[in-house]
Amino acid sequence: MENGSIPDDLNATTPAGSTVYPLELRHNSQNVFIGAGISIGGNMLISVAMNVQRFAHVKQQAASGGPDGPRPSYLKNSVWWIGLVLMVLGELGNFSAYSFAPASVVAPLGMTTVLANAAIAVIFLKETLHSDDIIGAFMAIAGAFLIINFSGKEEPALGLTGHVLVAYLKQPALITYLSVELFAVAILWYIRDTKHIQSVVMTLVISAIIGSWTVISAKAVSGLLRMTLQGNNQFGHPLLYIMVVILVVTAIMQVKFLTQAMISNPATVVVPTNFVFFTVSAVVAGVIFYQEFRGLGFLEILMFSIGCCLCFAGVRFITLMHETPVANSSDGSSSYIAAPSLFNLASQQKSFVLIRETSGSESSTENESSDKR
């Protein structure tokens, strides 16, 4: 098997005496299905968590006399804390999914959150089920099926250790890819801030590129921790700590740009656009960094791509009918459609919901003031 320019000290020797190269792969379809299941479960839990926290906000607002009443801290609300615990568990599920399944599988499955939110809105909030919701749900489910079944089933034969990550980082294709991305982000950021161009596409492209770095680092940290739990301690490798720093910094930057996009643009524009940009960026990053399409034929790649397109279309159909912001009705019964999450984007949902709640409260206050006039 080709070893390229990988130094010999990165190779490992099995008990039988045969050499295993760092980038040598082994087939393991079971881990892909495990990771996909964990990701879907984590996203559904995040959706439930967001609705629990939303319920806590609405009840607290009603108890305080509406938008104009005093606002006690939600930190004293036990229901809000239950939602936070569920959110953390969901995020941990998403994070751990990267240690089993390819990033190109976990990222598109973020649409599970949008599906779950739509289902909760219909079942528990008694909202109308539109034909677009049904079409979108079928498209998203069909897309997820294709993505999981036609994704890469190969993983590093040595597991995702620090030495394997070093081998990945030395790939010429990855170095070129990261250089192009860094240059693109710098140019877009410069144009956006110096020319004061408020373009939702530009903002979301920057967020998506930074999000791909979040995905790469999340998979690295998750994989290294998994190897440590299996008995191959990775805490002595500096790459673990470097990747943790990259994960935290890029996640904060990603949410910052998404927040800016949501403040000045409707969720029905930001959510599907962001989902497409982020997913494409994450898939490309996984394919180049972790070689996740290695061993796949043209038909498998084509079916995988069709699955992604179906997910994109499904999310668009579902969000199309849910433009009403949170807290714009007196009983707080209006739903929201959140984006998929931090590791497939999930903490971003929280920013979206809080922004909508704030803007909804402000708009209702303004309306009441104008009525009094």
Secondary structure, DSSP 8 states (H G I E B T S, - for coil): ---TT--GGG-EE-TTS-EE-TT-EEE-HHHHHHHHHHHHHHHHHHHHHHHHHHHHHHHHHHHTTSTTS----GGG-HHHHHHHHHHHHHHHHHHHHTTTS-HHHHTGGGHHHHHHHHHHHHHTS-----HHHHHHHHHHHHHHHHHHHTS--EEETT-S-HHHHHHHHT-HHHHHHHHHHHHHHHHHHHHHHHTT---HHHHHHHHHHHHHHHHHHHHHHHHHHHHHHTT---TT-HHHHHHHHHHHHHHHHHHHHHHHHHHHS-HHHHHHHHHHHHHHHHHHHHHHHS-TTTT--HHHHHHHHHHHHHHHHHHHHHHHT----TT-STT----------TTTTSHHHHHHHHHHHHHHHHHHHHHHHHHH-
